[in-house]
Amino acid sequence: MECVVKWAGGDSMTFLAETGSGHLVGMDGAPEAGGRNLAPRPMELMLAGAGGCTAFDVVLILKRSRQDVVDCAVSLKADRAETDPKVFTRIAFHYTVKGRNLKPDSVERAIKLSYEKYCSATIMLGKTAEITHTWEIVEV
């Protein structure tokens, strides 16, 4: 895996990352740190990446289990250390899984497999953060 991050230059604190797969992602700092608030902060992207990683796992596992899943959303709330390095210290994941006749055991199993085995991002963040998971099923 590769990535190149380039500073936009000048008086900005804006950066553009080009991933190994050729995709572009912008990042910017907070105004109090010289940023112009044009894009997400790097730590926001890290949190979003963890949410995307686990949501991907859950949907894939449910589909492979022949569950009729039609939507999956993950809400993440994180706390960070007060001093540098300001790592995540707590992250709460809440999954809202929508579908038809979804089996609660299958949903719980998919989430557990994601955080115990497959989601590299949350497993890595779990080295510094206490991670909790809650979930709900919405019948459609």
GIMOGI-V455179 format. One record per residue. N is the residue number from 0. RES is the residue in three letters. D_LAST is the distance of its C-alpha to the last C-alpha in Angstrom with 1 decimal. Layout:
{{N,RES,D_LAST} {N,RES,D_LAST}}
This chain:
{{0,MET,38.4} {1,GLU,40.2} {2,CYS,39.8} {3,VAL,42.4} {4,VAL,42.1} {5,LYS,44.5} {6,TRP,45.6} {7,ALA,45.6} {8,GLY,49.0} {9,GLY,51.0} {10,ASP,50.2} {11,SER,46.5} {12,MET,44.4} {13,THR,42.0} {14,PHE,41.3} {15,LEU,39.7} {16,ALA,38.5} {17,GLU,38.5} {18,THR,36.7} {19,GLY,38.1} {20,SER,35.4} {21,GLY,36.8} {22,HIS,34.2} {23,LEU,35.3} {24,VAL,34.1} {25,GLY,35.8} {26,MET,36.7} {27,ASP,38.7} {28,GLY,40.3} {29,ALA,40.1} {30,PRO,42.6} {31,GLU,44.7} {32,ALA,45.1} {33,GLY,46.2} {34,GLY,42.8} {35,ARG,41.6} {36,ASN,37.9} {37,LEU,37.0} {38,ALA,34.6} {39,PRO,32.8} {40,ARG,35.1} {41,PRO,35.6} {42,MET,34.2} {43,GLU,31.0} {44,LEU,30.6} {45,MET,31.2} {46,LEU,28.4} {47,ALA,26.1} {48,GLY,27.3} {49,ALA,26.4} {50,GLY,22.8} {51,GLY,22.5} {52,CYS,24.2} {53,THR,22.0} {54,ALA,18.7} {55,PHE,20.2} {56,ASP,21.1} {57,VAL,17.8} {58,VAL,15.9} {59,LEU,18.9} {60,ILE,19.3} {61,LEU,15.7} {62,LYS,16.1} {63,ARG,19.6} {64,SER,18.3} {65,ARG,16.3} {66,GLN,12.9} {67,ASP,10.0} {68,VAL,9.5} {69,VAL,8.4} {70,ASP,9.7} {71,CYS,12.3} {72,ALA,14.5} {73,VAL,17.6} {74,SER,19.7} {75,LEU,23.3} {76,LYS,26.1} {77,ALA,29.6} {78,ASP,33.1} {79,ARG,36.2} {80,ALA,39.7} {81,GLU,42.0} {82,THR,44.8} {83,ASP,45.1} {84,PRO,43.6} {85,LYS,40.5} {86,VAL,38.2} {87,PHE,34.8} {88,THR,35.4} {89,ARG,32.0} {90,ILE,28.5} {91,ALA,25.3} {92,PHE,22.1} {93,HIS,18.8} {94,TYR,15.7} {95,THR,12.2} {96,VAL,10.1} {97,LYS,6.5} {98,GLY,5.5} {99,ARG,5.7} {100,ASN,8.5} {101,LEU,9.9} {102,LYS,13.4} {103,PRO,14.6} {104,ASP,17.9} {105,SER,16.8} {106,VAL,15.2} {107,GLU,18.4} {108,ARG,20.6} {109,ALA,19.3} {110,ILE,20.0} {111,LYS,23.3} {112,LEU,24.4} {113,SER,23.8} {114,TYR,25.9} {115,GLU,28.5} {116,LYS,29.1} {117,TYR,27.6} {118,CYS,27.1} {119,SER,30.6} {120,ALA,30.0} {121,THR,28.7} {122,ILE,31.3} {123,MET,33.9} {124,LEU,32.9} {125,GLY,32.9} {126,LYS,36.6} {127,THR,37.2} {128,ALA,34.0} {129,GLU,32.5} {130,ILE,28.9} {131,THR,26.2} {132,HIS,22.6} {133,THR,19.8} {134,TRP,16.1} {135,GLU,12.9} {136,ILE,9.5} {137,VAL,6.4} {138,GLU,3.8} {139,VAL,0.0}}
